[in-house]
Amino acid sequence: MRMELGLRGWLCALLLSIPLSVAATQRIYFDEQNPPFMYADDRTHAAVGLYPSLITEAFRRMAVDVELKTLPWRRALKELELGHAGLGGLYRSRERQEKYDFSEPLFEEQIAIYSLTANRPLLRDLEGKRVGVINGWYYSEEFSAALKSGRIKVQPVADDKTNMRKLQLGRLDAVPAITQSGDGVLHAMALDQVIRRPQQPFLTNPVYLAFHRRAQQQALLQQFNQTLQSMRQDGTYERLIQQSFAHAEPPSP
């Protein structure tokens, strides 16, 4: 009897020592309007794009159940802040690094400044200009500092399409956007020959999968990193990139 009770106690202690998050389905949020990287399917509303594809394949190989959801970016950031879920496609900053655990980079996004002239501005050249940004987005430490000091004034909107339309109508002077996203929007709006961008990017930002530190997902992220590396080695990573960008337009001249 004592042995049986001891065994039961040992099993209970073992089960209690296992984080609930390991056994539970992992929920990960994405931006709902950032094609071809992450967006909601028009018909099914499922999370699609490069980052959901990479994360789906990695978690399949890890044998970990995952639920992918899309939200407006600001709301997705709020879910990460509350510790309710992970977030795919996040930029890293000093402030975020204090609160969140990050994976290895999923991809490197190149941000260009779109305008009617295609000049390549420096950060100081945006001072005094009307700059269109995406609501809730972080661009860089320098951009945030210029914004906080009032040297740059921005007009936040929900998506690149709105910004490009405002740029076309003369209500903005410049729009920073990821090149694949911006080029795709311009092609869809038939504005390829109206709005331009320089070949050289304004910023290059790695993007990550992140969890709040209190979620204690460091072991999961380590396993994810190893799996992502194996996907790079066997060609799956590059194949998923090509599939996701199959309908993306080439850079504007």
N, C-alpha and C positions, 0 to 999 in steps of 0.2 A: 504493500500500500504506500509506504513512504517513498519507494523508488518511483511508483507511478505518479505520485504527487510531485516529486522532484522533476520528473521528465516533463510533466505538464507545465510546471513553472518555467522550466528552461525554454520550452517551445514558445510560451507566451512572451517571455522576455526577448527571444529572438525575433518574433514577429513585430513586437513593439519597437525594436531597434531599427527596423527597415523603414526608410522614409516612405510615407504614403504616396509621394509623387512618382516613385519608381513603378509601382503597380498601376497607378491611375493613368488614364489617357492624357497625354500632353496636349494642351491647347496652345496654338501659336497664331498670332494675329499678323495681318499684312495690310498695307495700304490698299484701298479699294479702287484707286484711280491712278496707277502708275505703270501703265504698260510700256514695254513688254516685260518688265521686271516682276510686278505683282499687281493684280487687279481682280475684280470680280467678273466672272463670266456673265455676259448679258442675259443668257437664257437660264442657266442653273444657279447663278450667283455664287458658284464655288470659287475658291481661291485658285487662280491660275497665274502663269508667268514663270519666269526663270527661278525665282527664289522659292516659291511653293514646290516647283518640280524638283529642285535640288534637295530640299528638306524632306519631301515625301520619299524620295529614293533612299536617302540616308537613314531615315527612321525605319523604313522597310527592312533594310539590311541589318539594322540594330535590333529588330524584332520588338520595337516599342510602338505602341498605338499612338497615333497623333491625329488631332483634329485641327484642321486649318480653317481660319475664319478671316473675313475681310471687314474692315471698318474705315470710316474717315480717319485720316492719319492722326489727328489730334486725339480722337477717342481711343485709337489703338495704343498711343503713347500712354494714355491714362490707365489702360488695363495693365500695361507693363509696370507703371509706377505703383499700382495697387498690389502688385505681386500675383495677379490672378492668372497670368499666362505669359508665355514668351512672345517675342516680337522679332519678325524676320525683316531684313533690309534696313537695319538701323546704322546710322553713322556713330562713330565714337567721338567723345569729347572728354575733357578733364572732369567736368561735372558729372557726366554719365558714368565715367569709370569709377567714381566713388560709390555709386549705388548699384551698378549692374555688373553681372558676369558676362563676358563676351566669348563667342566662338572664334576660331580662325576666320579670316575673311572669306565671305562667300563669293565676292566679286569686287572689282574696282570700277566705280562709276566715274565717268568723265562729265563734268559740268561745263557748258559753254554759255557765253552771254549772247543771246539772240537780240537782234536789233534790225533796223532798216538799213544799216550801213555795213554790217559785218566786220566792223573794226574790233580789234582785240583790246578791250579796256583793262587797265589795272584797277585795283580796288578803289584807289583815290579818284579814278575817272567816273565812278558811279556817284560820287558826292554831288548833291544837288539835283540828281536825276530822279525820275519817277521809275522805281524798280518794282517789278511784279514778282512776287514770291508765292510759294505754296504755304497755306496755313499750317503752322506747327512744325515746319521744316527747320532743320539746322543745316547750315552750309559750311561754315568753318569758324574757328576761334576768332580769326581776324574780322570776318564778316559780322559775327555777333558783337564784337567789341565796337565796330564802327556803327552798328545799329543802336547799341546801348548809349553811345556817346552822342547820338543824333546826327552824325556825319552822313549817314545814309537813311533815306526815308523809303519805306516799302509799303506796298499795297497787297496784303495777303488775299488769296482766293483759294478755291478748292482744287483747281486742276490746271494743267498746262494749257488746255484748250481755251479757257477763259482768258488767261494771260496773253496768249498769242492773238486773240481777237482784239483785246484792248490795245496791244502793240500795233496791230494793223490800223486801228482807228485813231491812232495818235494819242491815246490816253495813257500810254506808258512809253518810256524811253529805252528800257532794257529789261530783259527777262532771263535770269539764270535758269537753265534746265538741263537735265541729263540728255546727252546727245541723241541716244536711241529714242528716248521718249519725245523730245522736242522735234526731231526730224520726222518721226511717225505722225505726230499731230499736224505738222505743216503740210505733209503730203495729203493727209485725209481732208484737210481744209482747203487744199489747192492754193497754198500760200508759199510754195517752195521758192518761187521767183520774187516774192515780195519781202519776206523776212529771211534774214541770213544769219550765219554764224561763222566765226573764224575757225580754221582747222585746228589751231592749238587750243586746248581746253583752258578754261579759267581756273578750275579746281579738279583734282583727282581725289576721290574719297572711297576708301574701302568700306564695304558694308558687312554687317554681322548678324548672326542670330544671338539674341540676348535674353537673359532672365534676371529678375531682381535678385539681389544677393540673399534676401531672406527666404527665397524659394529653395535655396540649397541645391542647385542643379549643376554644381561644378563637375561631378562625376559624369553626368549625362553629357555635358558639353565636351569633356575630354573624349568620351566615346564617339561623339559626333565628329570631332576633329579628326580622329583616326579614320573614321568611315569616309569622311570627305576626301581625305588624302588617298584612300584606296580608289575612290571614284575618279580622282585625277589620274591615277596611275593606269587604270584599266580603260580609259577613254570615255567613260560615262559622263564625266563632267563636261568635256568639250562637246559631246553629242547633245546634251541637254541645252547647252548654250546655243548651238546651231539651230535646234528645234524652236527654241523660244524666240530667236531673232529671225526666223525664216521669213516673216512678213515685215520686218523692220526695214525701213528705207536706208539707202546709203547716205553718207554725210553730204550736206549741201556744199557746193563749191564756194 
